[in-house]
Amino acid sequence: MDLPAPYLSLVALLVVGGLGVVLRWAFKSDDRKRDYGLLREIAKVPSRTAAGFVEERLRAVGVRATTVPAEDGEGLRVLVFPADEHTAIAALLDD
């Protein structure tokens, strides 16, 4: 059975689309945790104000930090690079 070219193109698109849907389903992650690459969490704070305080304290000792929402939706996580992790923790624990 020979099908005309437009029908073969349509069949090919449907097969590729079907494979795409199956692969997306198969590799779907149920884990809501976001991956931030090399960054490590050094603090979890309850508010944006507290996160700003932590970031300012880290900036004072030369550590770059970023703040992201926590996985549980409550609070924020302060992240730094691994090379700055010990310095950041020491700066936050130093009173």
VEXKOL-251816 format. One record per atom (N, C-alpha, C, O, CB): z, x, y; residue number from 1. Coordinates in pm, 1 decimal. Glycine has a CB too. Layout:
BEGIN
{w->Z	u->X	v->Y	i->NUM}
...
This chain:
BEGIN
{w->0.0	u->84.6	v->-116.4	i->1}
{w->0.0	u->0.0	v->0.0	i->1}
{w->0.0	u->89.8	v->123.5	i->1}
{w->96.2	u->163.0	v->146.5	i->1}
{w->121.8	u->-96.6	v->-0.6	i->1}
{w->-102.2	u->85.1	v->199.7	i->2}
{w->-115.0	u->163.7	v->321.7	i->2}
{w->-83.2	u->75.9	v->441.7	i->2}
{w->-142.2	u->-30.4	v->460.7	i->2}
{w->-256.8	u->224.4	v->334.2	i->2}
{w->13.3	u->123.9	v->523.5	i->3}
{w->49.8	u->50.9	v->643.7	i->3}
{w->-18.7	u->114.4	v->764.4	i->3}
{w->-40.4	u->235.5	v->765.9	i->3}
{w->203.3	u->48.8	v->662.5	i->3}
{w->-52.7	u->35.7	v->864.0	i->4}
{w->-110.3	u->91.6	v->986.2	i->4}
{w->-10.2	u->183.7	v->1057.3	i->4}
{w->110.7	u->170.6	v->1038.4	i->4}
{w->-154.6	u->-21.6	v->1080.6	i->4}
{w->-59.7	u->274.4	v->1136.9	i->5}
{w->22.4	u->374.2	v->1206.3	i->5}
{w->136.2	u->314.5	v->1287.8	i->5}
{w->247.0	u->367.8	v->1282.1	i->5}
{w->-64.0	u->456.1	v->1296.4	i->5}
{w->115.3	u->205.9	v->1363.9	i->6}
{w->228.6	u->151.0	v->1440.0	i->6}
{w->344.0	u->105.4	v->1350.1	i->6}
{w->460.4	u->120.2	v->1387.4	i->6}
{w->181.7	u->33.8	v->1525.0	i->6}
{w->313.8	u->51.4	v->1234.5	i->7}
{w->419.1	u->9.1	v->1143.0	i->7}
{w->492.4	u->128.6	v->1082.8	i->7}
{w->613.9	u->123.8	v->1064.1	i->7}
{w->360.7	u->-77.2	v->1032.2	i->7}
{w->420.0	u->234.6	v->1052.8	i->8}
{w->483.7	u->355.2	v->999.7	i->8}
{w->577.3	u->415.6	v->1103.9	i->8}
{w->685.9	u->463.1	v->1070.5	i->8}
{w->377.4	u->458.5	v->956.7	i->8}
{w->534.6	u->413.6	v->1231.1	i->9}
{w->621.3	u->465.2	v->1338.1	i->9}
{w->747.3	u->380.5	v->1349.9	i->9}
{w->856.9	u->433.9	v->1367.0	i->9}
{w->546.0	u->467.6	v->1473.2	i->9}
{w->732.2	u->250.2	v->1341.0	i->10}
{w->846.7	u->160.7	v->1348.8	i->10}
{w->942.7	u->183.7	v->1232.3	i->10}
{w->1064.2	u->186.5	v->1251.4	i->10}
{w->800.2	u->15.2	v->1350.8	i->10}
{w->888.4	u->200.2	v->1111.8	i->11}
{w->971.7	u->226.8	v->994.2	i->11}
{w->1044.7	u->359.7	v->1011.2	i->11}
{w->1163.3	u->369.6	v->979.6	i->11}
{w->885.9	u->228.3	v->865.0	i->11}
{w->975.1	u->461.7	v->1060.6	i->12}
{w->1037.4	u->592.5	v->1081.3	i->12}
{w->1150.8	u->582.3	v->1182.3	i->12}
{w->1257.7	u->639.4	v->1160.4	i->12}
{w->933.2	u->695.3	v->1128.5	i->12}
{w->1130.0	u->510.8	v->1292.2	i->13}
{w->1235.4	u->492.9	v->1392.2	i->13}
{w->1354.6	u->417.6	v->1336.2	i->13}
{w->1468.8	u->451.5	v->1367.1	i->13}
{w->1181.0	u->419.6	v->1513.0	i->13}
{w->1330.6	u->317.1	v->1255.2	i->14}
{w->1440.1	u->242.1	v->1193.5	i->14}
{w->1519.9	u->328.6	v->1096.6	i->14}
{w->1642.6	u->319.8	v->1091.7	i->14}
{w->1385.7	u->119.6	v->1120.8	i->14}
{w->1450.7	u->411.9	v->1019.9	i->15}
{w->1519.8	u->501.0	v->925.4	i->15}
{w->1605.2	u->602.3	v->1000.7	i->15}
{w->1721.0	u->624.3	v->965.0	i->15}
{w->1418.0	u->574.2	v->834.5	i->15}
{w->1549.2	u->664.1	v->1104.5	i->16}
{w->1625.3	u->762.5	v->1182.7	i->16}
{w->1743.1	u->693.7	v->1252.3	i->16}
{w->1853.2	u->748.6	v->1254.9	i->16}
{w->1533.6	u->832.8	v->1287.5	i->16}
{w->1721.7	u->575.2	v->1308.3	i->17}
{w->1831.3	u->501.0	v->1370.9	i->17}
{w->1939.9	u->465.6	v->1271.7	i->17}
{w->2058.5	u->477.4	v->1302.4	i->17}
{w->1778.9	u->375.2	v->1435.7	i->17}
{w->1900.4	u->421.9	v->1152.2	i->18}
{w->1997.6	u->390.2	v->1047.3	i->18}
{w->2078.2	u->511.7	v->1005.8	i->18}
{w->2199.3	u->502.7	v->985.6	i->18}
{w->1927.3	u->332.3	v->926.6	i->18}
{w->2011.1	u->625.4	v->992.9	i->19}
{w->2082.5	u->749.2	v->959.9	i->19}
{w->2180.7	u->787.0	v->1070.7	i->19}
{w->2292.2	u->831.8	v->1043.9	i->19}
{w->1982.7	u->864.1	v->936.3	i->19}
{w->2138.0	u->768.3	v->1194.6	i->20}
{w->2226.7	u->797.3	v->1307.6	i->20}
{w->2352.9	u->712.9	v->1303.8	i->20}
{w->2462.7	u->763.4	v->1326.9	i->20}
{w->2154.0	u->774.4	v->1438.9	i->20}
{w->2337.3	u->584.5	v->1274.5	i->21}
{w->2452.6	u->494.4	v->1267.2	i->21}
{w->2544.9	u->534.8	v->1152.8	i->21}
{w->2666.8	u->537.1	v->1169.4	i->21}
{w->2406.3	u->348.4	v->1249.2	i->21}
{w->2488.0	u->566.4	v->1038.1	i->22}
{w->2569.3	u->606.2	v->921.7	i->22}
{w->2643.6	u->736.1	v->950.3	i->22}
{w->2761.8	u->747.7	v->918.1	i->22}
{w->2480.6	u->622.5	v->796.0	i->22}
{w->2575.4	u->834.8	v->1010.7	i->23}
{w->2641.5	u->962.0	v->1040.8	i->23}
{w->2750.1	u->945.3	v->1146.3	i->23}
{w->2855.3	u->1008.6	v->1137.1	i->23}
{w->2539.3	u->1064.8	v->1087.7	i->23}
{w->2726.5	u->862.4	v->1244.4	i->24}
{w->2828.7	u->838.2	v->1346.9	i->24}
{w->2952.5	u->774.0	v->1284.3	i->24}
{w->3065.3	u->810.7	v->1317.3	i->24}
{w->2772.6	u->747.8	v->1459.7	i->24}
{w->2931.4	u->679.8	v->1195.5	i->25}
{w->3043.0	u->615.7	v->1126.2	i->25}
{w->3117.1	u->716.0	v->1037.2	i->25}
{w->3240.2	u->717.9	v->1033.7	i->25}
{w->2992.5	u->497.1	v->1041.9	i->25}
{w->3041.0	u->799.1	v->965.7	i->26}
{w->3101.6	u->892.2	v->870.5	i->26}
{w->3185.5	u->999.5	v->939.0	i->26}
{w->3287.5	u->1042.1	v->884.9	i->26}
{w->2994.0	u->957.8	v->786.9	i->26}
{w->3143.9	u->1043.0	v->1056.3	i->27}
{w->3213.9	u->1151.8	v->1123.6	i->27}
{w->3300.9	u->1104.2	v->1238.6	i->27}
{w->3344.2	u->1185.0	v->1320.8	i->27}
{w->3115.1	u->1252.1	v->1174.2	i->27}
{w->3326.8	u->975.8	v->1245.7	i->28}
{w->3412.4	u->920.8	v->1350.2	i->28}
{w->3555.0	u->968.1	v->1328.0	i->28}
{w->3605.9	u->967.1	v->1215.9	i->28}
{w->3405.5	u->766.2	v->1352.3	i->28}
{w->3618.1	u->1009.2	v->1436.4	i->29}
{w->3755.3	u->1056.6	v->1429.1	i->29}
{w->3850.7	u->943.5	v->1466.5	i->29}
{w->3834.7	u->879.5	v->1570.4	i->29}
{w->3776.2	u->1178.7	v->1521.6	i->29}
{w->3948.8	u->919.7	v->1382.1	i->30}
{w->4049.5	u->818.7	v->1412.2	i->30}
{w->4162.0	u->876.4	v->1497.7	i->30}
{w->4243.6	u->802.6	v->1552.9	i->30}
{w->4106.4	u->760.6	v->1283.1	i->30}
{w->4165.1	u->1008.5	v->1507.9	i->31}
{w->4268.4	u->1076.2	v->1584.5	i->31}
{w->4237.8	u->1063.1	v->1733.7	i->31}
{w->4131.1	u->1104.1	v->1779.5	i->31}
{w->4278.9	u->1225.3	v->1543.1	i->31}
{w->4331.3	u->1006.0	v->1808.8	i->32}
{w->4309.4	u->986.9	v->1951.9	i->32}
{w->4342.4	u->1112.1	v->2031.7	i->32}
{w->4317.5	u->1116.8	v->2152.1	i->32}
{w->4392.3	u->870.6	v->2002.3	i->32}
{w->4397.6	u->1212.7	v->1966.9	i->33}
{w->4434.6	u->1335.3	v->2037.1	i->33}
{w->4309.8	u->1406.1	v->2087.1	i->33}
{w->4214.5	u->1427.2	v->2012.1	i->33}
{w->4516.5	u->1428.5	v->1945.5	i->33}
{w->4311.6	u->1441.9	v->2212.9	i->34}
{w->4197.5	u->1511.3	v->2271.1	i->34}
{w->4215.6	u->1660.4	v->2256.7	i->34}
{w->4326.2	u->1713.4	v->2267.8	i->34}
{w->4179.4	u->1473.7	v->2418.5	i->34}
{w->4105.3	u->1726.3	v->2231.8	i->35}
{w->4107.2	u->1870.9	v->2215.5	i->35}
{w->4073.9	u->1935.6	v->2348.6	i->35}
{w->3969.8	u->1906.9	v->2407.7	i->35}
{w->4008.1	u->1916.3	v->2105.6	i->35}
{w->4160.5	u->2021.6	v->2395.4	i->36}
{w->4137.5	u->2090.6	v->2521.0	i->36}
{w->4109.1	u->2238.4	v->2497.4	i->36}
{w->4139.4	u->2322.7	v->2581.9	i->36}
{w->4257.6	u->2073.9	v->2613.4	i->36}
{w->4050.7	u->2269.1	v->2382.1	i->37}
{w->4008.7	u->2406.3	v->2353.7	i->37}
{w->4125.2	u->2502.2	v->2343.0	i->37}
{w->4217.9	u->2480.2	v->2265.2	i->37}
{w->3914.4	u->2454.3	v->2459.8	i->37}
{w->4120.4	u->2608.4	v->2421.1	i->38}
{w->4222.4	u->2712.4	v->2415.2	i->38}
{w->4352.4	u->2675.6	v->2485.1	i->38}
{w->4454.2	u->2741.2	v->2463.3	i->38}
{w->4168.9	u->2837.3	v->2474.5	i->38}
{w->4351.1	u->2573.5	v->2567.5	i->39}
{w->4469.2	u->2541.3	v->2647.0	i->39}
{w->4586.8	u->2499.8	v->2559.4	i->39}
{w->4570.5	u->2432.4	v->2457.7	i->39}
{w->4437.0	u->2430.7	v->2745.9	i->39}
{w->4705.2	u->2541.8	v->2601.8	i->40}
{w->4828.7	u->2510.7	v->2528.0	i->40}
{w->4923.2	u->2430.4	v->2616.1	i->40}
{w->4934.3	u->2455.5	v->2736.1	i->40}
{w->4898.4	u->2640.6	v->2479.1	i->40}
{w->4990.0	u->2334.8	v->2556.4	i->41}
{w->5086.4	u->2253.7	v->2630.0	i->41}
{w->5215.0	u->2332.1	v->2649.5	i->41}
{w->5270.5	u->2387.7	v->2554.8	i->41}
{w->5114.5	u->2121.0	v->2556.4	i->41}
{w->5261.8	u->2335.7	v->2774.7	i->42}
{w->5389.0	u->2403.1	v->2800.8	i->42}
{w->5494.6	u->2306.3	v->2851.5	i->42}
{w->5613.8	u->2337.3	v->2850.1	i->42}
{w->5369.5	u->2515.2	v->2901.4	i->42}
{w->5451.1	u->2189.0	v->2896.4	i->43}
{w->5547.8	u->2091.1	v->2945.7	i->43}
{w->5489.1	u->1951.0	v->2937.2	i->43}
{w->5368.1	u->1931.4	v->2947.8	i->43}
{w->5589.2	u->2123.3	v->3090.8	i->43}
{w->5577.1	u->1855.0	v->2918.0	i->44}
{w->5538.6	u->1714.2	v->2924.9	i->44}
{w->5630.4	u->1651.5	v->3028.8	i->44}
{w->5752.8	u->1659.0	v->3018.1	i->44}
{w->5549.7	u->1641.0	v->2783.3	i->44}
{w->5569.4	u->1589.9	v->3129.0	i->45}
{w->5645.7	u->1536.3	v->3241.2	i->45}
{w->5619.3	u->1386.5	v->3255.6	i->45}
{w->5515.3	u->1337.4	v->3211.8	i->45}
{w->5609.9	u->1610.6	v->3371.9	i->45}
{w->5712.8	u->1314.1	v->3316.5	i->46}
{w->5699.1	u->1168.7	v->3323.5	i->46}
{w->5609.6	u->1115.7	v->3435.8	i->46}
{w->5562.9	u->1001.9	v->3428.7	i->46}
{w->5832.7	u->1109.5	v->3338.4	i->46}
{w->5585.0	u->1197.1	v->3539.7	i->47}
{w->5511.3	u->1142.5	v->3654.2	i->47}
{w->5418.5	u->1246.6	v->3715.2	i->47}
{w->5427.7	u->1365.6	v->3685.3	i->47}
{w->5608.4	u->1090.9	v->3760.4	i->47}
{w->5329.6	u->1199.5	v->3800.8	i->48}
{w->5236.8	u->1287.3	v->3871.5	i->48}
{w->5313.6	u->1379.7	v->3967.0	i->48}
{w->5274.3	u->1494.6	v->3987.0	i->48}
{w->5131.9	u->1203.8	v->3949.3	i->48}
{w->5422.4	u->1329.7	v->4025.6	i->49}
{w->5504.6	u->1411.0	v->4115.7	i->49}
{w->5566.6	u->1528.5	v->4041.2	i->49}
{w->5565.5	u->1641.5	v->4090.1	i->49}
{w->5614.6	u->1325.3	v->4180.1	i->49}
{w->5620.6	u->1501.4	v->3923.0	i->50}
{w->5680.0	u->1608.2	v->3842.0	i->50}
{w->5573.0	u->1709.0	v->3799.3	i->50}
{w->5598.6	u->1829.4	v->3797.6	i->50}
{w->5750.5	u->1549.1	v->3717.7	i->50}
{w->5454.4	u->1660.8	v->3765.0	i->51}
{w->5345.4	u->1750.3	v->3726.8	i->51}
{w->5306.4	u->1839.8	v->3843.8	i->51}
{w->5279.8	u->1958.6	v->3825.4	i->51}
{w->5223.7	u->1669.8	v->3678.2	i->51}
{w->5303.0	u->1782.7	v->3964.2	i->52}
{w->5272.1	u->1862.3	v->4082.9	i->52}
{w->5375.6	u->1970.5	v->4106.4	i->52}
{w->5341.0	u->2082.5	v->4144.0	i->52}
{w->5262.6	u->1773.3	v->4205.2	i->52}
{w->5503.0	u->1938.0	v->4084.4	i->53}
{w->5609.5	u->2037.2	v->4099.2	i->53}
{w->5591.9	u->2151.3	v->3999.8	i->53}
{w->5604.0	u->2268.3	v->4036.2	i->53}
{w->5746.9	u->1971.7	v->4080.3	i->53}
{w->5563.1	u->2117.1	v->3873.2	i->54}
{w->5544.5	u->2218.7	v->3769.6	i->54}
{w->5422.8	u->2306.3	v->3802.5	i->54}
{w->5429.8	u->2428.8	v->3792.0	i->54}
{w->5527.3	u->2152.1	v->3630.3	i->54}
{w->5313.0	u->2244.2	v->3841.8	i->55}
{w->5192.9	u->2321.2	v->3876.1	i->55}
{w->5217.6	u->2414.0	v->3993.9	i->55}
{w->5169.8	u->2527.5	v->3994.4	i->55}
{w->5077.0	u->2227.4	v->3907.8	i->55}
{w->5291.4	u->2367.4	v->4093.6	i->56}
{w->5321.2	u->2450.9	v->4210.2	i->56}
{w->5408.0	u->2570.6	v->4171.1	i->56}
{w->5387.0	u->2682.1	v->4219.0	i->56}
{w->5391.5	u->2367.8	v->4319.1	i->56}
{w->5504.6	u->2546.3	v->4084.5	i->57}
{w->5592.1	u->2656.0	v->4038.7	i->57}
{w->5511.7	u->2759.9	v->3960.4	i->57}
{w->5534.1	u->2880.1	v->3973.9	i->57}
{w->5707.6	u->2600.7	v->3950.8	i->57}
{w->5417.5	u->2711.9	v->3878.1	i->58}
{w->5334.5	u->2804.4	v->3802.1	i->58}
{w->5238.2	u->2880.3	v->3893.4	i->58}
{w->5213.6	u->2999.2	v->3873.4	i->58}
{w->5256.5	u->2729.1	v->3694.2	i->58}
{w->5184.6	u->2811.8	v->3992.5	i->59}
{w->5092.7	u->2875.3	v->4086.9	i->59}
{w->5164.3	u->2988.7	v->4162.1	i->59}
{w->5102.8	u->3089.9	v->4195.5	i->59}
{w->5036.5	u->2770.5	v->4187.1	i->59}
{w->5293.9	u->2970.8	v->4188.1	i->60}
{w->5371.7	u->3071.1	v->4260.6	i->60}
{w->5383.0	u->3202.0	v->4182.3	i->60}
{w->5398.6	u->3308.5	v->4242.0	i->60}
{w->5510.7	u->3017.0	v->4291.4	i->60}
{w->5375.2	u->3194.8	v->4049.2	i->61}
{w->5381.9	u->3316.7	v->3967.7	i->61}
{w->5243.8	u->3360.4	v->3919.3	i->61}
{w->5232.3	u->3451.9	v->3837.8	i->61}
{w->5473.8	u->3294.8	v->3847.8	i->61}
{w->5139.9	u->3295.4	v->3969.4	i->62}
{w->5003.4	u->3336.7	v->3937.8	i->62}
{w->4944.8	u->3278.2	v->3810.8	i->62}
{w->4851.3	u->3334.9	v->3754.2	i->62}
{w->4998.9	u->3482.1	v->3927.8	i->62}
{w->4997.5	u->3166.9	v->3765.3	i->63}
{w->4948.4	u->3103.5	v->3643.0	i->63}
{w->4867.2	u->2979.4	v->3680.0	i->63}
{w->4914.9	u->2892.4	v->3753.0	i->63}
{w->5066.5	u->3066.2	v->3547.9	i->63}
{w->4745.0	u->2972.3	v->3629.3	i->64}
{w->4662.9	u->2852.7	v->3650.5	i->64}
{w->4702.1	u->2747.3	v->3547.9	i->64}
{w->4719.8	u->2778.1	v->3430.0	i->64}
{w->4510.5	u->2886.0	v->3640.4	i->64}
{w->4715.5	u->2623.8	v->3592.8	i->65}
{w->4755.5	u->2514.4	v->3503.6	i->65}
{w->4671.6	u->2391.9	v->3532.6	i->65}
{w->4616.1	u->2376.1	v->3641.3	i->65}
{w->4905.7	u->2481.6	v->3519.4	i->65}
{w->4663.7	u->2306.5	v->3433.6	i->66}
{w->4595.1	u->2178.8	v->3450.2	i->66}
{w->4681.4	u->2069.3	v->3389.6	i->66}
{w->4760.0	u->2094.5	v->3298.3	i->66}
{w->4453.8	u->2181.5	v->3384.3	i->66}
{w->4666.5	u->1948.5	v->3440.4	i->67}
{w->4746.3	u->1835.8	v->3394.2	i->67}
{w->4653.9	u->1729.3	v->3335.8	i->67}
{w->4552.1	u->1694.2	v->3395.4	i->67}
{w->4832.0	u->1777.3	v->3509.7	i->67}
{w->4690.6	u->1679.0	v->3219.3	i->68}
{w->4611.7	u->1575.8	v->3151.8	i->68}
{w->4706.6	u->1465.6	v->3103.9	i->68}
{w->4825.6	u->1490.8	v->3085.0	i->68}
{w->4530.1	u->1636.1	v->3031.5	i->68}
{w->4655.3	u->1344.3	v->3084.4	i->69}
{w->4740.4	u->1236.6	v->3032.6	i->69}
{w->4788.5	u->1268.3	v->2890.3	i->69}
{w->4716.1	u->1329.7	v->2812.0	i->69}
{w->4663.8	u->1102.3	v->3034.1	i->69}
{w->4908.5	u->1227.0	v->2858.5	i->70}
{w->4962.8	u->1245.3	v->2723.9	i->70}
{w->4894.4	u->1149.1	v->2627.5	i->70}
{w->4843.9	u->1044.7	v->2668.7	i->70}
{w->5116.3	u->1223.4	v->2722.7	i->70}
{w->4892.8	u->1184.5	v->2499.0	i->71}
{w->4827.2	u->1100.6	v->2398.2	i->71}
{w->4891.3	u->964.0	v->2385.9	i->71}
{w->4822.9	u->864.3	v->2362.4	i->71}
{w->4829.6	u->1169.2	v->2264.1	i->71}
{w->5021.8	u->959.4	v->2401.7	i->72}
{w->5092.8	u->832.1	v->2385.7	i->72}
{w->5080.8	u->741.9	v->2508.9	i->72}
{w->5129.3	u->628.7	v->2508.7	i->72}
{w->5239.4	u->858.4	v->2356.2	i->72}
{w->5016.0	u->792.7	v->2613.6	i->73}
{w->4996.4	u->713.4	v->2734.0	i->73}
{w->5114.6	u->714.8	v->2828.6	i->73}
{w->5108.2	u->656.5	v->2936.8	i->73}
{w->4966.2	u->573.7	v->2696.7	i->73}
{w->5222.0	u->780.5	v->2789.4	i->74}
{w->5341.0	u->788.3	v->2873.8	i->74}
{w->5360.0	u->931.2	v->2919.8	i->74}
{w->5392.0	u->1019.1	v->2839.8	i->74}
{w->5466.5	u->738.2	v->2798.7	i->74}
{w->5340.8	u->954.1	v->3045.6	i->75}
{w->5361.6	u->1086.5	v->3100.4	i->75}
{w->5234.7	u->1169.0	v->3104.0	i->75}
{w->5124.9	u->1121.2	v->3075.3	i->75}
{w->5465.8	u->1158.2	v->3021.7	i->75}
{w->5254.0	u->1295.4	v->3140.5	i->76}
{w->5143.6	u->1389.3	v->3154.1	i->76}
{w->5178.1	u->1518.7	v->3083.0	i->76}
{w->5295.3	u->1553.5	v->3068.4	i->76}
{w->5111.4	u->1415.6	v->3302.6	i->76}
{w->5075.8	u->1589.5	v->3039.0	i->77}
{w->5092.9	u->1719.6	v->2974.5	i->77}
{w->5043.7	u->1827.8	v->3069.2	i->77}
{w->4937.7	u->1813.7	v->3130.2	i->77}
{w->5016.9	u->1725.9	v->2838.7	i->77}
{w->5119.6	u->1935.1	v->3081.8	i->78}
{w->5078.3	u->2049.9	v->3162.4	i->78}
{w->5030.1	u->2157.0	v->3066.2	i->78}
{w->5102.6	u->2196.8	v->2975.0	i->78}
{w->5195.6	u->2103.1	v->3253.7	i->78}
{w->4906.3	u->2203.8	v->3087.0	i->79}
{w->4842.3	u->2297.4	v->2996.1	i->79}
{w->4810.1	u->2429.0	v->3066.8	i->79}
{w->4776.0	u->2430.5	v->3185.1	i->79}
{w->4715.0	u->2236.1	v->2937.8	i->79}
{w->4821.6	u->2540.4	v->2991.8	i->80}
{w->4784.7	u->2673.0	v->3042.9	i->80}
{w->4708.2	u->2747.4	v->2934.4	i->80}
{w->4705.8	u->2705.3	v->2818.7	i->80}
{w->4911.2	u->2754.2	v->3087.5	i->80}
{w->4646.1	u->2857.6	v->2972.6	i->81}
{w->4577.6	u->2942.1	v->2875.0	i->81}
{w->4679.9	u->3020.6	v->2793.3	i->81}
{w->4789.6	u->3047.9	v->2841.9	i->81}
{w->4479.0	u->3038.3	v->2945.4	i->81}
{w->4645.4	u->3057.4	v->2669.5	i->82}
{w->4740.1	u->3129.7	v->2582.9	i->82}
{w->4792.5	u->3258.7	v->2643.8	i->82}
{w->4908.6	u->3293.4	v->2622.3	i->82}
{w->4674.7	u->3161.2	v->2451.7	i->82}
{w->4710.6	u->3330.3	v->2718.8	i->83}
{w->4754.9	u->3456.4	v->2779.1	i->83}
{w->4865.0	u->3433.4	v->2882.2	i->83}
{w->4945.2	u->3523.3	v->2907.7	i->83}
{w->4636.7	u->3528.5	v->2844.5	i->83}
{w->4870.0	u->3315.3	v->2941.3	i->84}
{w->4969.7	u->3284.0	v->3043.7	i->84}
{w->5087.8	u->3203.5	v->2990.3	i->84}
{w->5179.5	u->3170.5	v->3065.6	i->84}
{w->4904.8	u->3208.3	v->3155.9	i->84}
{w->5086.1	u->3172.2	v->2862.3	i->85}
{w->5186.9	u->3082.2	v->2805.9	i->85}
{w->5329.7	u->3134.5	v->2823.8	i->85}
{w->5416.5	u->3060.5	v->2870.0	i->85}
{w->5159.2	u->3060.0	v->2658.6	i->85}
{w->5355.2	u->3259.6	v->2788.2	i->86}
{w->5491.7	u->3313.8	v->2796.9	i->86}
{w->5537.8	u->3325.2	v->2942.0	i->86}
{w->5653.3	u->3296.8	v->2973.6	i->86}
{w->5499.1	u->3451.5	v->2728.9	i->86}
{w->5446.9	u->3366.8	v->3029.5	i->87}
{w->5480.2	u->3376.3	v->3171.1	i->87}
{w->5513.6	u->3238.7	v->3228.0	i->87}
{w->5608.1	u->3224.2	v->3305.6	i->87}
{w->5364.4	u->3439.5	v->3249.4	i->87}
{w->5436.4	u->3139.0	v->3189.3	i->88}
{w->5458.6	u->3002.9	v->3238.8	i->88}
{w->5592.2	u->2947.8	v->3191.1	i->88}
{w->5667.0	u->2888.9	v->3269.1	i->88}
{w->5345.2	u->2910.7	v->3193.9	i->88}
{w->5621.3	u->2966.5	v->3065.9	i->89}
{w->5748.8	u->2916.7	v->3011.4	i->89}
{w->5866.1	u->2986.7	v->3079.0	i->89}
{w->5965.3	u->2922.6	v->3113.7	i->89}
{w->5755.1	u->2938.0	v->2858.0	i->89}
{w->5854.7	u->3119.5	v->3097.8	i->90}
{w->5960.9	u->3193.1	v->3164.4	i->90}
{w->5979.5	u->3146.0	v->3309.4	i->90}
{w->6092.3	u->3136.7	v->3357.9	i->90}
{w->5930.7	u->3342.9	v->3161.0	i->90}
{w->5869.7	u->3116.7	v->3377.4	i->91}
{w->5878.6	u->3069.0	v->3516.7	i->91}
{w->5946.1	u->2932.9	v->3523.8	i->91}
{w->6021.8	u->2906.0	v->3617.0	i->91}
{w->5738.7	u->3061.0	v->3580.2	i->91}
{w->5919.2	u->2846.8	v->3425.9	i->92}
{w->5981.0	u->2714.1	v->3427.3	i->92}
{w->6126.6	u->2715.7	v->3386.2	i->92}
{w->6205.2	u->2632.3	v->3431.3	i->92}
{w->5905.7	u->2622.0	v->3337.2	i->92}
{w->6163.3	u->2810.4	v->3300.5	i->93}
{w->6302.9	u->2818.6	v->3255.7	i->93}
{w->6390.7	u->2896.2	v->3351.8	i->93}
{w->6513.1	u->2883.9	v->3347.4	i->93}
{w->6309.8	u->2882.5	v->3119.4	i->93}
{w->6330.0	u->2976.0	v->3438.7	i->94}
{w->6403.1	u->3056.7	v->3535.2	i->94}
{w->6453.6	u->2968.8	v->3648.9	i->94}
{w->6374.3	u->2901.9	v->3715.3	i->94}
{w->6314.5	u->3170.2	v->3589.8	i->94}
{w->6582.7	u->2968.3	v->3671.7	i->95}
{w->6638.3	u->2885.5	v->3779.6	i->95}
{w->6675.7	u->2964.8	v->3897.9	i->95}
{w->6723.7	u->2909.3	v->3996.8	i->95}
{w->6756.5	u->2810.4	v->3733.2	i->95}
